[in-house]
Amino acid sequence: MADCLFCKIRDGQIPAKLVYEDDRAFAFSDIQPQAPTHILICPRPHAATLNDLTESDDGLAGHLYVVTAKLAKDAGLADAGWRAAVNVGRGGGQHVFHIHLHLLGGRPFGWPPG
């Protein structure tokens, strides 16, 4: 998608602090972190929200969570705990319409969120 911020990051048109890349996903540090560790994990193919996924995307969706867990371990968060969050739609707090998981860690989190 030509005007998608995360597609532009994926394509190298906008600089970002990339922390992970493979053929299905990429991840970068959030520029407005809400925790000491705040990484965004995105699929390479553009899809605006989780509402756009179909059963054929289950492998990609699972891969995003595997990458998120790997990045949490790499950041030393596995034992202390961390949060993975996905915002869906404007009412759900989504600001960039390219699916992305938020990996948050390094501080305690309350429940319910938001």
N, C-alpha and C positions, 0 to 999 in steps of 0.2 A: 504494500500500500504506500503510495508516494508521499503522503503527508504524515505518516505515522512516525512519531518520535523514536520509538524503540526499533522500528525497521531501519531508520537512519543510523541509529547506534550500531545495529547489527551489520549494516553495510559500510561502516567506517566514515559516514558523512558527518557525524557528530561525535566528538571525543567523549570517552567514558573510561572509567577505571575497570576494565574487564578483569574478572577473577576466574572465569571459566568459559571454555568454548569447546563444542564438539559439533558433529554434523547435524544434530537435532536440537541443540539448545545453546544458549549463551547466558552469562550472568555478569552483573556489574554492581558496583557499590552505588547505593542510593545517594543522590546529591543533597537530600534533606533527610538525613537519618533520624529515625525515631527510637533508636537503641544504639549502643556501642557497635554492634554488628548489625548492619542492615543491607542486605544484598537482594537484588531483584533477579529472579531466574525466569527466563523467557524461552518459548519455543521459537525456533528459526522461522517456521512458516507463520505467516500472519493469520491470526484469528482474534477478533475483537474481544470476546468474552467467553467464559465457560459455556454460556448458552449456545455458542456456535459449534461446540464439539459434538461429534457423533461417535457411535461405537467404533468406527474405524480409527478414531484418534486415541483409543485407550492405551496403546503402547507409548505414544508420545506423552500423554498425561502422566502415566506411571514413571516414565523417564525423568520428567521434571521433578517429581518427588524424590527419586533416587539421587539426582544431582543435588537437590536441596539438602538431603541427609549427608551426602559426602562433604558439601561445603560447610555444614554445621560441624562435622567431625574435624575437618581441616582447621576450622577456626577455634577448636578447643571447647566447643559448646555441648558436646554430646552428654557429658556427665552432669553438667550444671542445669541443662534444660534450655530449650529454645522454642520459638513459635514459627509456624509456617501459616501464612494467611493469604487468601485470595479474595480480592474485592470484585464484585460483579455488578456492573451497571452503576449509574450515577448515585442511585439511592443506597447502594452498597459501598460507596466511597471510592469507586474506580475513577481515576482521573486520566489515565492514558489507556486508550482502547486497543491494547495488544495484550493478550493474556500474560500475566506474570504472577509469580509467587513471591511473597515477601518473606525472606529469612530474617528473623529478628532474634537477637540474643545479647547476652552480656549484662542484663538487668532483670529483676523480677517483673513478671506480668500478672495483672489481675484478671479476674473473671467476673462478670462478662466484659469482653473487650468493647472499646468504643463507647 
